[in-house]
């Protein structure tokens, strides 16, 4: 946010008769953003498991005293669904008089605040200054645990933790920690990661208290209000650029966790500077982990709308005010207990596809074709013959990023509501009794178009000197990522055995020397393929992105 814009806003907030100086507000705004980014780096560097220290599957955020989002680090959008619920639930369960400096709260349950699926454990810490709560610092880390537990309903997915006190006077409650670790299959990893989360929050507390000491609590609080109001104005201005009307879109959801293909729908109504997203007529919640709780739906919607109307909107609660979301309870996009939620990111990704597809009519130059549309999961677990200890390797792999109105899609990346890194081959092979034999892009998986869709990833992993269990999760195995305005669909997900045979079922046994290959989906193209520049087609052919057959039959290249 520029100082000139804040100058325009500065006199509009009066809290405790605090006059807002635009330069000071600008400084505090950037300071708040830097706090959550520094917390995130601290969590990554202090963590123990490779899912956090290497894949960066974590997020950090700051909230005001009422639990409204002040800033979220640029980590993983879906984690907002977990972070945004826990402070409200803490304040509902505990009297403010019973919350003290040095306390922290832990939670992960999707139905009682603080989570959208159980591996995402949240720790929230109140920030005190002059004896009063002036804000909350919070972080989330995906704990790669709770292996092979069924997943037909929430009780099979792991340990459910409502928001409870994890620390008092800065000291971790050992009874609570012991109880959590007893329910985990990799307790040493969990202990290290939980301590890293507590350390990241301590840093956030110190940094925010420093802001209050330097500028005064009234100035910091007034700045927070100004930033929320500014984000709301940004959002309303972005919505005003969309023509009034109702825009609809439908898509298919297939998954390794489903026995049928589901029809998904959204209707988006824009009127003036407000927007309503209606998710009526979606399927009932399903047995298995593909269901979304309402906060997961909200986080997904806020991300998707922000990308279309204005990616520069401040990531705080002011963004939410003009955006209204409705979804019937008991459906796959707003489930009720005891529905399973472990694989909710698959459905979240499809919700993003729905929203972008609906907006393609109103703002064709601001949307992209369908991305890989999933969070492809490949995992292995067993007893490491080198140590005699249980191990668990899990990874959600990227795929194609949809083509845009002026550019090709990106190859082999995480998309939309996920933003994790890949696990480096070197780390995987050092820490687990596994060998990575192939790690490459999938030829012809990017949907043809005037602008080509991004390519998927091929990874083949072999088991060394032991028996193991492997599992898969994902979508776009039966339905392909769609193209826009004449662009063609992208490649589909494919999982095969050492012999090249398709693998059926969610889990399967592997003997020493067996291998599993996963090819993740590509993404859709944008615009008719026949309009693609011939030099770009020749480049794609030369660099192995497309085959000679596609160059000839789809693009019409004859030389």
C-alpha positions in Angstrom: 0.0 0.0 0.0 1.5 3.3 -1.0 1.8 6.3 1.4 -0.3 8.4 -1.0 -3.2 6.0 -0.7 -2.9 5.9 3.1 -2.8 9.7 3.1 -6.3 9.6 1.6 -7.5 7.2 4.2 -5.6 8.5 7.2 -8.2 10.7 8.8 -11.0 8.2 8.7 -10.0 6.0 11.6 -10.2 7.4 15.2 -9.5 4.9 17.9 -8.6 6.4 21.3 -8.3 9.8 19.5 -5.2 8.5 17.7 -4.3 10.5 14.7 -2.9 8.4 11.9 0.2 9.5 10.3 0.4 7.9 6.8 4.1 7.3 6.9 3.9 5.6 10.3 1.0 3.5 9.1 3.0 2.4 6.0 5.9 1.4 8.3 3.7 -0.5 10.7 1.9 -2.2 7.7 5.2 -3.6 6.4 6.4 -4.5 9.8 3.3 -6.6 10.4 3.9 -8.4 7.1 7.6 -8.9 7.9 6.7 -10.4 11.3 4.7 -13.3 9.8 7.3 -13.9 7.1 10.1 -14.1 9.8 7.9 -16.4 11.8 7.6 -18.7 8.8 11.3 -18.8 8.2 11.9 -19.5 11.9 9.5 -22.4 11.8 11.1 -23.9 8.7 14.6 -23.6 10.0 13.8 -24.9 13.5 11.6 -27.8 12.4 12.6 -31.5 12.5 10.6 -33.3 9.8 11.4 -32.9 6.1 7.7 -32.1 5.3 8.3 -28.8 7.1 12.0 -28.1 6.8 12.2 -29.1 3.2 8.7 -28.9 1.7 7.7 -25.9 3.8 4.2 -27.3 4.5 3.4 -24.6 7.1 1.9 -21.1 7.4 1.9 -18.2 9.9 -0.4 -15.4 10.6 -1.2 -12.5 13.0 -4.6 -11.6 14.3 -6.0 -8.7 16.3 -7.4 -9.1 19.8 -10.8 -10.1 18.4 -9.3 -12.8 16.1 -9.6 -10.9 12.8 -6.8 -11.6 10.4 -4.2 -8.8 10.2 -1.6 -10.6 8.0 -0.9 -14.0 6.6 2.5 -15.0 5.2 2.6 -15.9 1.6 2.7 -19.6 2.3 -0.3 -21.9 1.7 -3.7 -20.3 1.1 -5.8 -23.3 2.3 -4.1 -23.0 5.7 -6.1 -19.8 6.3 -9.1 -22.1 6.8 -7.4 -23.6 9.9 -5.8 -20.4 11.2 -8.9 -18.2 11.0 -11.1 -20.4 13.2 -8.9 -21.1 16.3 -9.0 -17.7 18.0 -12.8 -17.5 17.9 -12.9 -21.0 19.4 -10.4 -20.2 22.1 -12.4 -17.1 23.1 -15.6 -19.2 23.2 -14.0 -21.9 25.4 -12.0 -19.7 27.8 -12.8 -16.5 29.7 -10.3 -13.8 28.9 -9.5 -13.7 32.6 -8.2 -17.2 32.3 -5.8 -16.4 29.5 -2.4 -15.2 30.7 0.9 -14.0 29.2 3.0 -17.1 28.3 0.0 -19.2 27.4 -0.4 -21.0 24.1 -3.2 -23.1 22.7 -3.1 -26.1 20.4 -5.8 -27.5 18.1 -6.4 -29.4 14.9 -10.0 -30.5 14.9 -12.0 -29.5 11.8 -15.3 -29.3 13.8 -14.3 -27.5 17.0 -12.0 -24.8 15.7 -8.4 -24.7 14.6 -8.3 -27.1 11.7 -9.5 -28.2 8.3 -7.9 -31.6 8.6 -6.1 -33.4 11.4 -2.4 -33.4 10.3 -2.5 -29.5 10.3 -1.8 -28.7 13.9 -2.3 -25.0 14.9 -0.6 -23.3 17.8 -2.0 -19.8 18.8 -0.5 -17.5 21.3 -2.0 -14.3 22.8 0.2 -11.2 22.6 0.0 -9.2 25.8 1.1 -5.6 26.3 0.6 -3.6 29.5 -1.5 -6.4 30.9 -4.0 -6.7 28.0 -4.3 -8.9 24.9 -3.4 -6.8 21.9 -3.3 -9.5 19.3 -2.6 -13.2 18.6 0.2 -14.9 16.8 -0.5 -18.2 15.2 1.1 -20.9 13.0 0.2 -24.1 11.4 2.4 -27.1 10.5 1.4 -30.2 8.6 2.6 -33.1 10.7 3.2 -36.1 8.4 1.8 -38.7 10.7 -1.5 -40.6 11.3 -0.6 -43.1 8.6 -3.0 -45.7 7.0 -5.9 -45.1 9.4 -8.8 -45.8 7.1 -10.3 -42.4 6.6 -14.0 -43.3 6.0 -14.9 -40.7 8.7 -13.1 -38.2 11.0 -12.6 -40.8 13.8 -10.3 -42.9 11.5 -8.1 -39.9 10.5 -6.1 -39.4 13.6 -6.1 -37.7 17.0 -8.7 -34.9 17.3 -7.5 -31.9 19.4 -9.9 -29.1 20.3 -8.3 -25.8 21.2 -6.7 -26.4 24.6 -3.9 -24.9 26.6 -0.5 -26.2 25.4 1.7 -23.9 27.3 1.3 -22.0 30.6 3.8 -19.3 31.6 5.9 -20.3 28.6 6.2 -23.9 29.7 4.8 -26.7 27.5 2.3 -28.8 29.4 4.1 -32.2 29.5 0.9 -34.2 30.1 -0.7 -32.7 27.0 2.5 -33.3 24.9 2.8 -36.9 26.2 -0.9 -37.5 25.3 -0.4 -36.2 21.7 2.9 -38.1 21.2 1.4 -41.4 22.3 -1.1 -41.1 19.5 1.5 -40.5 16.8 3.5 -43.0 14.8 6.6 -40.7 14.6 6.7 -39.1 18.1 10.3 -37.8 17.8 9.3 -35.8 14.7 6.2 -34.5 16.3 8.1 -33.4 19.4 10.6 -31.4 17.4 8.1 -29.8 15.1 5.8 -28.8 18.0 8.7 -27.1 19.7 9.6 -25.3 16.5 6.0 -24.1 16.3 6.1 -22.8 19.9 9.4 -21.0 19.1 8.0 -19.3 16.0 5.1 -17.9 18.0 7.5 -16.6 20.7 9.3 -14.7 18.0 6.0 -13.2 16.7 5.0 -12.2 20.3 8.4 -10.4 20.8 8.2 -8.6 17.4 4.6 -7.4 17.9 5.3 -6.2 21.4 8.3 -4.3 20.0 5.9 -2.5 17.6 3.6 -1.6 20.5 6.5 -0.3 22.5 7.8 1.8 19.7 4.6 3.3 18.3 2.1 2.8 21.2 -0.8 0.4 21.4 -3.4 2.9 20.2 -1.4 3.6 17.1 -0.9 -0.1 16.3 -4.5 -0.9 16.9 -5.7 2.1 14.8 -3.4 1.0 12.0 -4.9 -2.4 12.1 -8.3 -1.0 11.7 -7.2 1.2 8.8 -5.6 -1.7 7.0 -8.7 -3.8 7.4 -10.8 -1.0 5.9 -8.3 -0.4 3.1 -8.4 -4.1 2.1 -12.2 -3.9 2.1 -12.1 -0.9 -0.3 -9.6 -2.7 -2.5 -11.9 -5.7 -2.7 -15.0 -3.6 -3.5 -13.1 -1.7 -6.2 -12.1 -5.0 -7.7 -15.6 -6.4 -7.7 -16.9 -3.2 -9.3 -14.8 -4.1 -12.4 -16.9 -7.2 -12.9 -20.2 -6.6 -14.9 -23.2 -7.2 -12.8 -24.8 -10.6 -13.4 -24.9 -14.2 -12.4 -22.2 -16.5 -13.7 -22.3 -20.3 -13.4 -20.0 -23.2 -14.0 -20.0 -26.9 -13.6 -17.1 -29.5 -13.4 -16.5 -33.1 -12.6 -14.7 -34.5 -9.5 -13.2 -37.9 -9.7 -10.8 -39.2 -7.1 -9.0 -42.3 -5.9 -11.2 -42.0 -2.8 -14.5 -42.1 -4.8 -16.4 -44.9 -6.4 -18.2 -42.4 -8.8 -17.6 -39.1 -10.6 -19.4 -36.2 -8.9 -20.9 -33.2 -10.5 -19.8 -29.9 -8.9 -21.5 -26.5 -9.4 -21.2 -22.8 -8.4 -23.3 -19.7 -9.2 -21.6 -16.3 -8.6 -23.8 -13.2 -8.5 -22.1 -9.8 -8.7 -24.1 -6.7 -7.9 -22.3 -3.4 -7.5 -19.3 -3.8 -5.1 -20.5 -7.1 -3.5 -20.4 -10.7 -4.5 -22.4 -13.8 -3.6 -21.1 -17.3 -4.2 -23.7 -20.0 -4.0 -22.7 -23.7 -3.8 -26.2 -25.2 -3.8 -26.8 -28.4 -5.7 -23.4 -29.9 -4.9 -23.2 -33.6 -3.8 -23.9 -34.7 -0.3 -20.8 -35.3 1.9 -19.1 -38.6 1.0 -17.6 -41.5 2.9 -13.9 -40.8 2.9 -11.7 -37.8 3.3 -12.7 -35.5 0.4 -15.2 -33.3 2.4 -14.5 -29.6 3.2 -15.6 -27.9 6.4 -17.0 -24.4 5.9 -13.7 -22.6 6.9 -11.9 -24.6 4.2 -14.5 -23.4 1.7 -14.0 -19.8 2.8 -10.3 -19.9 2.5 -10.6 -21.4 -1.0 -13.1 -18.8 -2.1 -11.1 -15.8 -0.7 -8.0 -17.1 -2.5 -9.7 -17.6 -5.9 -11.6 -14.3 -5.8 -8.5 -12.4 -4.8 -6.5 -13.8 -7.8 -9.2 -12.6 -10.2 -10.2 -9.2 -8.9 -6.8 -7.9 -7.6 -3.9 -10.1 -6.4 -2.4 -7.0 -4.6 -5.3 -6.8 -2.0 -3.9 -6.9 1.5 -4.3 -10.4 2.9 -6.4 -9.5 5.9 -10.0 -9.8 7.1 -11.1 -6.7 5.3 -11.0 -8.8 2.1 -13.8 -11.0 3.4 -16.4 -8.3 4.0 -17.9 -7.9 0.5 -17.7 -11.6 -0.3 -20.7 -13.8 0.8 -20.5 -17.5 0.6 -23.4 -20.0 1.1 -23.3 -23.8 1.0 -25.9 -26.2 2.4 -24.7 -28.1 5.4 -24.1 -31.8 4.9 -22.6 -31.4 1.4 -19.1 -32.1 0.2 -18.3 -28.4 0.4 -19.7 -27.8 3.9 -19.7 -31.1 5.7 -20.9 -31.9 9.2 -19.5 -34.5 11.7 -18.4 -37.2 11.4 -17.4 -36.7 7.7 -13.8 -37.3 6.9 -11.7 -34.4 5.7 -8.1 -35.7 5.3 -8.1 -35.2 1.5 -10.1 -32.0 1.4 -7.5 -30.2 -0.7 -8.6 -32.3 -3.7 -12.1 -30.8 -3.5 -10.7 -27.3 -2.7 -8.8 -27.4 -5.9 -11.9 -28.2 -7.8 -13.7 -25.3 -6.2 -11.0 -23.0 -7.5 -11.6 -24.5 -11.0 -15.3 -23.8 -10.6 -14.8 -20.2 -9.6 -12.3 -19.4 -12.4 -14.5 -21.2 -14.9 -17.5 -19.0 -13.9 -15.4 -15.8 -14.1 -14.2 -16.8 -17.6 -17.4 -15.3 -19.1 -17.1 -12.0 -17.3 -13.3 -11.5 -17.2 -11.7 -13.8 -19.8 -8.3 -12.0 -19.6 -8.1 -12.4 -15.9 -8.5 -16.2 -15.6 -6.6 -19.3 -16.6 -7.5 -22.7 -18.0 -7.9 -25.5 -15.5 -4.7 -26.4 -13.7 -3.8 -29.9 -12.6 -6.7 -29.6 -10.3 -5.5 -31.7 -7.4 -2.9 -32.4 -4.8 -1.4 -35.6 -6.1 -0.3 -37.7 -3.2 2.2 -40.6 -3.2 3.4 -42.1 0.0 5.3 -45.1 1.4 5.7 -46.5 4.9 7.3 -49.4 6.5 10.2 -50.4 8.7 13.5 -48.9 7.6 16.0 -51.8 7.4 18.9 -49.5 8.3 17.5 -48.4 11.6 14.7 -50.8 12.5 12.4 -47.8 12.9 9.1 -47.0 11.4 9.3 -44.4 8.6 6.7 -42.5 6.5 7.4 -40.7 3.3 4.6 -38.5 1.9 4.6 -35.9 -0.8 2.0 -33.9 -2.6 3.4 -33.3 -6.1 2.8 -30.5 -8.4 1.6 -30.6 -12.0 0.6 -28.2 -14.8 -0.5 -24.6 -14.3 -3.2 -23.5 -16.7 -2.5 -21.4 -19.8 -3.3 -17.7 -19.7 -4.6 -15.1 -22.1 -1.0 -14.1 -23.0 1.3 -16.8 -21.7 1.9 -20.5 -21.6 1.1 -22.3 -18.4 4.0 -23.2 -16.0 5.4 -26.8 -15.9 5.6 -29.0 -12.8 4.5 -26.6 -10.1 2.1 -26.5 -7.1 -1.0 -24.6 -7.9 -3.8 -22.5 -6.2 -4.5 -23.4 -2.6 -1.3 -25.4 -2.1 2.2 -23.9 -2.2 4.6 -26.5 -0.9 8.0 -27.2 -2.3 9.1 -30.5 -3.7 11.1 -32.9 -1.5 14.6 -32.9 -3.0 15.7 -36.3 -4.2 18.8 -36.2 -2.1 16.8 -35.6 1.1 14.3 -38.4 0.2 17.0 -41.0 -0.4 19.1 -40.1 2.7 16.2 -40.2 5.1 14.2 -43.1 3.6 15.1 -46.6 2.2 13.8 -45.5 -1.2 15.4 -44.8 -4.6 14.1 -42.2 -7.1 14.6 -43.5 -10.6 12.7 -41.0 -12.6 11.9 -37.3 -12.0 10.9 -35.5 -15.1 8.2 -33.6 -16.9 5.5 -35.6 -18.8 5.6 -35.1 -22.6 2.4 -33.9 -24.2 0.6 -33.4 -20.9 0.2 -29.6 -21.4 -3.1 -28.9 -23.2 -2.6 -27.6 -26.7 -3.8 -24.0 -27.4 -2.7 -20.6 -28.7 -1.0 -20.7 -25.3 0.0 -24.2 -24.1 -0.9 -25.6 -20.7 1.8 -26.6 -18.2 3.1 -30.1 -18.0 2.7 -32.7 -15.3 5.5 -34.4 -13.3 6.6 -38.1 -13.6 8.2 -39.6 -10.5 9.2 -43.3 -10.1 10.2 -44.5 -6.6 11.7 -48.0 -5.9 11.6 -49.8 -2.5 15.0 -50.9 -1.2 15.6 -54.0 0.9 12.3 -54.2 2.7 8.6 -54.6 2.3 6.5 -51.5 2.3 3.0 -50.2 1.9 2.3 -47.5 -0.7 -0.7 -45.2 -1.1 -2.0 -42.7 -3.5 -4.4 -39.9 -3.5 -5.6 -37.4 -6.1 -7.9 -36.6 -8.9 -8.0 -36.0 -12.7 -7.4 -39.7 -13.3 -10.7 -40.0 -15.2 -11.5 -36.4 -16.0 -9.0 -34.1 -17.7 -8.2 -30.5 -16.9 -10.2 -28.4 -19.3 -9.1 -25.7 -21.7 -10.6 -22.3 -22.4 -11.8 -20.6 -25.6 -10.8 -23.4 -27.9 -7.8 -24.6 -25.9 -7.5 -28.4 -25.4 -7.6 -30.4 -22.2 -4.4 -31.4 -20.4 -3.0 -34.8 -19.5 -4.5 -36.9 -16.8 -3.0 -38.5 -13.7 -1.6 -42.0 -14.1 -0.2 -44.4 -11.5 1.5 -47.7 -12.5 3.5 -50.5 -11.1 7.1 -51.7 -11.9 5.6 -53.7 -14.8 3.8 -50.7 -16.2 0.4 -52.0 -15.0 -2.3 -49.6 -13.6 -2.6 -49.7 -9.8 -6.1 -50.0 -8.4 -7.1 -49.2 -4.9 -5.8 -46.7 -2.4 -3.1 -48.8 -0.7 -1.1 -51.7 -1.9 1.8 -54.0 -0.7 5.3 -53.7 -2.2 8.1 -56.2 -2.1 11.8 -55.4 -2.1 12.7 -54.0 -5.5 9.1 -53.0 -6.4 8.6 -49.5 -7.9 5.7 -47.1 -8.3 5.4 -44.5 -11.0 3.1 -41.4 -10.7 2.4 -39.0 -13.6 0.5 -36.0 -12.3 -2.0 -34.1 -14.5 -1.0 -31.3 -16.9 -3.3 -28.4 -17.5 -5.6 -26.9 -20.1 -4.6 -24.7 -23.0 -6.0 -21.3 -23.8 -7.3 -20.3 -27.3 -7.3 -22.4 -30.5 -4.1 -24.4 -31.2 -4.1 -23.3 -34.9 -3.4 -19.7 -33.8 -0.2 -20.7 -31.9 2.9 -19.1 -33.3 4.8 -21.6 -35.5 8.1 -20.7 -33.8 6.7 -21.6 -30.4 5.5 -25.0 -31.8 9.0 -25.7 -33.1 10.5 -24.7 -29.8 8.2 -27.0 -27.9 9.0 -29.8 -30.3 12.8 -29.2 -30.0 12.7 -29.0 -26.2 10.6 -32.2 -25.8 7.4 -30.5 -24.5 5.3 -32.0 -27.3 5.7 -35.0 -29.6 6.0 -35.0 -33.3 2.5 -36.5 -33.5 1.0 -33.6 -31.5 3.0 -31.0 -33.5 1.6 -32.4 -36.7 -1.9 -33.5 -35.9 -2.9 -30.8 -33.4 -0.9 -27.8 -34.4 -0.6 -28.6 -38.1 3.2 -28.2 -38.2 4.3 -29.7 -41.5 8.0 -28.7 -41.7 
